Amino acid sequence: MRETVEKPQVPKSLRFLYYTKFGGLCLRIINRRWLSKLVGHHLDGRFSRRKIKKYIRKNGIDMSEFVEEDYKSFNAFFTRRIKPELRPFDMQGDALCAPCDGRVSAYVIDDELKFNVKGFDYTVDTLLKNPELAESFRGGLCVVFRLCVTDYHRYCFFDGGSARDNTFIKGRLHTVQPVALERRRVFTENCREYTVLDTDNFGTAVQVEVGAMMVGRIVNDVKQGRFERGQEKGRFEFGGSTIILLLQKDRAALDDEFFENTAADKETVVKCGEKIGSRINA
């Protein structure tokens, strides 16, 4: 059985923002894209390097796991590359692999194209803003990977295939911590970018990168053309973030523990490249 995490305690700052009227007024400013861009610009600068050592100590980061580098900014450090041997991909064609480090929640997309997260109904259409594409995921799976600030913030393609129709959707930037998910429809309010993937083993899939509060940028290096399993797709700059993977009906079977843990209000910890399910053979 994999490690699970309970719902974390709500920091006082987020309780203020999401549970009080005055905090809600402040939130209208804090979750705007221009403020995150401003913070991101600072974290790109050389003066932000001063934050690196304190961040490492505070979060207990083992730097021996990462490729040695002279970081020119805090964002360069935040998107540091892990040693490849520490994130091996299962290269068997029938293995469904995690595209990133994160805490997983899993949902079935019902016949009305809905899935329920923390009491809120979402629809695939409102997530993608593309009714025709959304329709192709009726009865499929929605797998949510929540990345914390201490996770590895580069992400990969879970299978080989071809990328097409990369789409960016403007929005706000709520935190992706559970406190926000319980108060707002974060996944359809936040800025997000998604790519339609025609995969070798799992049919058509969609990978959605969701920005979060104080994230400088979603940076996708591969938006079109051929890609391989385990190839890096992009990275999140500073902040916690989320990746949502949509899979069509009868294409993949996710390990049961993900659904069981989600039903028990727990998240399941996975690493990038780890096998989390299997292809369904027709």
Salt bridges, closest charged atoms under 4 A:
GLU6 OE2 - LYS266 NZ 3.85
ASP44 OD2 - ARG217 NH2 2.43
ASP70 OD1 - ARG49 NH2 3.23
ASP70 OD2 - LYS72 NZ 3.16
ASP101 OD2 - ARG87 NH2 2.85
GLU112 OE1 - LYS114 NZ 3.52
GLU135 OE1 - ARG138 NH2 2.50
ASP151 OD2 - ARG103 NH1 2.95
ASP159 OD1 - ARG229 NH2 2.79
ASP165 OD2 - ARG164 NH1 2.96
GLU182 OE2 - LYS7 NZ 3.17
GLU189 OE1 - HIS174 NE2 3.01
GLU189 OE1 - ARG184 NH2 3.03
GLU193 OE2 - LYS223 NZ 3.76
ASP198 OD2 - ARG164 NE 2.72
ASP200 OD2 - ARG226 NH2 2.84
GLU209 OE2 - LYS233 NZ 3.13
ASP221 OD2 - ARG235 NH1 3.41
GLU228 OE2 - ARG226 NE 3.01
GLU232 OE1 - ARG81 NH1 2.98
GLU232 OE2 - ARG154 NH1 2.71
GLU237 OE1 - ARG217 NH2 2.74
ASP255 OD2 - ARG2 NH2 3.26
GLU257 OE2 - ARG2 NH1 2.63
ASP265 OD1 - LYS118 NZ 2.63
GLU267 OE1 - ARG146 NH2 2.69
GLU274 OE2 - ARG2 NE 2.52
